[in-house]
């Protein structure tokens, strides 16, 4: 039996638990990331991009709480892109948005239909197309920033995946300027929030969000197969068994790069610098 029986009570508890029950884990780390990485400036109009998953839905609620607590120097648009969801998935997003009091604007694309015939790295193409469509729609609505719901675990997994699978050291930045949409910027205000705490908030409020809706993986692991990222999650969990600090150390590693001990690196313009150049 549900402990939060009606919609109004569930909404109230979902909001209350953000700033009370999980204040340190969610609210505190959200506001810390915004301050630490200078993610919001006066006059910003931010498109909060909602995929329908737990992370982006929580991000929308965190932004709403920030407004509710007197920070009104920016505007919000809650943007949902439908890349070709199955009807049930689209309905789930709409129902959760209504339940959580998030006034979403939905626009449609045919990205899933476009990439399902691509054999060579369709996930990469899908991600690029989704990002481009979000930028374009946000700019059309007068926004200067898009906010994505990537969290701390996404960051450390990306660091390892880049090393293991791409032979390079790079991370998922807390903010970056768009190279294709002038004046647009991407921010990640969930940067310091742990995935486990997002799951705890969702479970506490008996909320069920969209998992992976990609048609290419719909028949694998009940639609939640994420390939290399799941492998990386498992690797980190294994390493943590003998080193409880491994997650923090991975995160800090890209903040403590000693160039004098690096064989070569690329600058922001893509120019390669080798240690022998000035040896």
C-alpha positions as CSV (number, residue, x, y, z in Angstrom):
1,X,0.0,0.0,0.0
2,X,1.3,3.4,-0.9
3,X,2.5,5.6,1.9
4,X,1.8,8.7,-0.2
5,X,-1.8,8.0,-1.3
6,X,-2.8,11.1,-3.4
7,X,-1.2,13.3,-6.0
8,X,-1.0,16.4,-3.8
9,X,0.6,14.5,-1.0
10,X,3.1,12.8,-3.2
11,X,4.1,16.1,-4.8
12,X,4.5,17.7,-1.4
13,X,6.6,14.9,-0.1
14,X,8.8,14.7,-3.2
15,X,9.6,18.4,-2.8
16,X,10.0,18.2,1.0
17,X,12.4,15.2,0.8
18,X,14.7,17.2,-1.5
19,X,15.4,19.9,1.0
20,X,14.8,17.9,4.2
21,X,15.4,14.1,4.0
22,X,18.1,14.3,1.4
23,X,19.2,17.9,1.9
24,X,22.9,17.1,2.2
25,X,23.0,14.6,-0.6
26,X,20.8,16.4,-3.2
27,X,20.0,20.0,-2.4
28,X,23.5,20.7,-0.9
29,X,25.4,19.2,-3.7
30,X,23.2,20.8,-6.4
31,X,23.8,24.3,-5.0
32,X,27.5,23.6,-4.3
33,X,28.0,22.6,-8.0
34,X,26.3,25.7,-9.2
35,X,28.5,27.9,-7.0
36,X,31.7,26.0,-7.5
37,X,31.5,25.9,-11.3
38,X,29.7,29.3,-11.7
39,X,26.9,27.6,-13.7
40,X,24.3,30.4,-13.5
41,X,24.5,34.1,-14.1
42,X,21.9,36.9,-13.8
43,X,19.5,36.9,-16.7
44,X,20.1,33.4,-17.8
45,X,17.2,31.5,-19.4
46,X,17.9,27.8,-18.9
47,X,16.3,25.0,-20.9
48,X,16.1,22.2,-18.3
49,X,16.3,19.1,-20.6
50,X,14.2,16.2,-19.4
51,X,14.7,12.8,-20.9
52,X,12.1,11.2,-18.6
53,X,14.7,9.4,-16.5
54,X,15.3,9.8,-12.7
55,X,18.2,12.2,-13.1
56,X,16.7,14.8,-15.3
57,X,13.3,14.7,-13.5
58,X,15.1,15.3,-10.2
59,X,17.1,18.1,-11.8
60,X,13.9,19.8,-12.8
61,X,12.6,19.6,-9.2
62,X,15.9,21.0,-7.9
63,X,15.7,24.0,-10.2
64,X,12.1,24.6,-9.1
65,X,13.2,24.5,-5.5
66,X,15.9,27.0,-6.2
67,X,13.3,29.4,-7.6
68,X,10.9,28.6,-4.7
69,X,13.6,29.6,-2.2
70,X,14.1,33.1,-3.6
71,X,16.6,32.7,-6.3
72,X,14.9,34.5,-9.2
73,X,17.8,35.9,-11.2
74,X,17.2,33.3,-14.0
75,X,14.3,31.8,-16.0
76,X,13.5,28.2,-16.6
77,X,12.0,26.3,-19.5
78,X,11.4,22.6,-19.0
79,X,12.1,20.9,-22.3
80,X,11.3,17.4,-23.4
81,X,12.4,16.0,-26.7
82,X,10.6,13.0,-28.0
83,X,13.1,11.2,-30.3
84,X,10.5,8.6,-31.3
85,X,9.4,7.1,-28.0
86,X,7.0,4.2,-27.9
87,X,3.6,5.4,-26.8
88,X,3.9,3.9,-23.3
89,X,7.2,5.7,-22.7
90,X,5.8,9.1,-23.9
91,X,2.8,8.6,-21.6
92,X,5.1,7.7,-18.6
93,X,7.0,11.0,-19.1
94,X,3.9,13.0,-19.3
95,X,2.3,11.4,-16.2
96,X,5.5,11.9,-14.1
97,X,5.7,15.5,-15.2
98,X,2.1,16.0,-14.1
99,X,2.6,14.2,-10.8
100,X,5.7,16.2,-10.0
101,X,4.3,19.6,-11.1
102,X,6.8,20.1,-13.9
103,X,5.3,22.2,-16.8
104,X,7.1,20.5,-19.6
105,X,7.2,21.6,-23.3
106,X,7.5,18.6,-25.6
107,X,8.8,18.7,-29.2
108,X,9.1,15.8,-31.5
109,X,11.9,14.4,-33.7
110,X,12.5,11.2,-35.6
111,X,16.0,10.5,-34.3
112,X,15.3,6.9,-33.4
113,X,14.0,6.2,-36.8
114,X,17.1,7.8,-38.4
115,X,19.7,5.9,-36.4
116,X,18.1,2.5,-36.3
117,X,19.4,1.8,-39.8
118,X,22.9,2.9,-38.9
119,X,25.4,0.1,-38.3
120,X,28.5,2.0,-37.5
121,X,28.3,3.5,-34.0
122,X,24.6,4.5,-33.9
123,X,24.8,5.5,-30.2
124,X,27.3,8.2,-31.0
125,X,25.2,9.6,-33.8
126,X,22.1,9.4,-31.7
127,X,23.7,11.4,-28.9
128,X,25.0,14.1,-31.3
129,X,21.6,14.4,-32.9
130,X,19.8,14.6,-29.6
131,X,22.2,17.3,-28.3
132,X,21.9,19.3,-31.5
133,X,18.1,19.2,-31.5
134,X,18.0,20.3,-27.9
135,X,20.3,23.2,-28.6
136,X,18.3,24.3,-31.6
137,X,15.0,24.1,-29.8
138,X,16.3,25.9,-26.7
139,X,17.7,28.7,-28.8
140,X,14.4,29.0,-30.7
141,X,12.7,29.4,-27.3
142,X,15.1,32.2,-26.3
143,X,17.3,30.2,-23.9
144,X,21.0,30.7,-23.7
145,X,21.8,27.5,-21.8
146,X,20.7,23.9,-21.7
147,X,21.0,21.9,-18.5
148,X,21.6,18.2,-18.6
149,X,21.2,15.7,-15.7
150,X,24.6,14.0,-15.7
151,X,25.7,13.2,-12.2
152,X,29.0,12.4,-10.4
153,X,28.9,8.7,-11.4
154,X,28.5,9.6,-15.0
155,X,31.6,11.8,-14.7
156,X,33.9,9.1,-13.2
157,X,32.6,6.5,-15.6
158,X,33.3,8.8,-18.6
159,X,36.9,9.3,-17.4
160,X,37.6,5.6,-17.3
161,X,35.8,4.8,-20.5
162,X,37.8,7.4,-22.3
163,X,41.0,5.9,-21.1
164,X,40.1,2.2,-21.6
165,X,38.1,2.5,-24.9
166,X,39.4,5.7,-26.6
167,X,43.0,5.9,-25.4
168,X,42.7,9.4,-24.1
169,X,42.2,11.3,-20.9
170,X,39.2,13.5,-20.9
171,X,36.2,14.1,-18.7
172,X,32.6,15.3,-18.8
173,X,32.9,19.0,-18.1
174,X,30.5,20.8,-15.7
175,X,29.9,23.4,-18.4
176,X,31.1,24.2,-21.9
177,X,30.3,26.5,-24.7
178,X,28.5,25.2,-27.8
179,X,30.7,25.0,-30.9
180,X,27.8,25.0,-33.3
181,X,25.3,27.3,-31.6
182,X,26.7,30.7,-31.0
183,X,25.9,32.1,-27.5
184,X,24.7,28.8,-26.2
185,X,26.2,27.0,-23.2
186,X,25.7,23.5,-21.7
187,X,25.7,23.2,-17.9
188,X,25.6,20.1,-15.6
189,X,24.3,21.1,-12.2
190,X,24.0,17.5,-11.0
191,X,27.8,17.2,-11.3
192,X,28.4,16.4,-7.6
193,X,25.3,14.3,-6.9
194,X,25.7,10.5,-6.5
195,X,23.5,8.2,-8.5
196,X,22.7,6.1,-5.5
197,X,21.2,9.2,-3.8
198,X,19.0,9.9,-6.8
199,X,17.7,6.3,-6.6
200,X,17.1,6.7,-2.9
201,X,15.0,9.8,-3.5
202,X,13.0,8.1,-6.2
203,X,12.4,5.0,-4.0
204,X,11.4,7.1,-1.0
205,X,8.7,8.8,-3.1
206,X,7.6,5.6,-4.9
207,X,8.5,7.2,-8.2
208,X,9.1,5.1,-11.3
209,X,10.9,6.7,-14.2
210,X,11.8,5.9,-17.8
211,X,14.9,3.7,-18.0
212,X,16.5,3.3,-21.4
213,X,14.0,3.8,-24.2
214,X,16.3,3.2,-27.1
215,X,14.9,0.8,-29.7
216,X,18.3,-0.6,-30.4
217,X,18.6,-2.1,-26.9
218,X,14.9,-2.8,-26.3
219,X,15.5,-6.5,-26.5
220,X,18.5,-6.6,-24.3
221,X,18.4,-6.8,-20.5
222,X,14.8,-5.6,-20.4
223,X,15.7,-2.4,-22.2
224,X,18.4,-1.2,-19.8
225,X,21.5,-2.6,-21.4
226,X,24.1,0.2,-21.7
227,X,27.1,-1.8,-22.9
228,X,30.4,-0.3,-22.0
229,X,29.0,2.0,-19.4
230,X,27.6,-0.9,-17.4
231,X,30.9,-2.7,-17.7
232,X,32.6,0.4,-16.3
233,X,30.2,0.6,-13.4
234,X,31.0,-3.0,-12.6
235,X,34.7,-2.3,-12.8
236,X,34.5,0.7,-10.4
237,X,32.4,-1.4,-8.0
238,X,35.0,-4.2,-8.1
239,X,37.9,-1.7,-7.5
240,X,35.9,-0.2,-4.5
241,X,36.0,-3.6,-2.8
242,X,39.7,-3.1,-2.0
243,X,39.9,0.7,-2.3
244,X,37.0,2.7,-0.8
245,X,38.4,5.9,-2.1
246,X,38.6,4.9,-5.8
247,X,35.6,6.9,-6.9
248,X,36.9,10.1,-5.4
249,X,40.4,9.5,-6.7
250,X,39.1,9.0,-10.3
251,X,37.2,12.3,-10.0
252,X,40.1,14.2,-8.6
253,X,42.6,12.7,-11.1
254,X,41.4,15.2,-13.8
255,X,41.8,18.1,-11.4
256,X,45.4,17.1,-10.6
257,X,47.1,16.7,-13.9
258,X,50.8,17.2,-13.8
259,X,51.8,18.2,-17.3
260,X,55.5,17.7,-16.5
261,X,54.8,13.9,-16.2
262,X,52.6,13.7,-19.3
263,X,54.1,12.3,-22.5
264,X,51.9,14.5,-24.7
265,X,48.7,16.5,-24.5
266,X,46.4,18.5,-26.8
267,X,45.5,22.1,-26.1
268,X,42.0,23.6,-26.6
269,X,42.7,24.2,-30.3
270,X,43.6,20.6,-30.9
271,X,47.4,21.3,-31.2
272,X,49.5,18.4,-29.9
273,X,52.4,19.1,-27.5
274,X,55.0,16.4,-26.8
275,X,57.4,16.4,-23.9
276,X,60.4,16.2,-26.3
277,X,59.4,19.5,-27.8
278,X,61.1,21.3,-24.9
279,X,63.2,18.6,-23.5
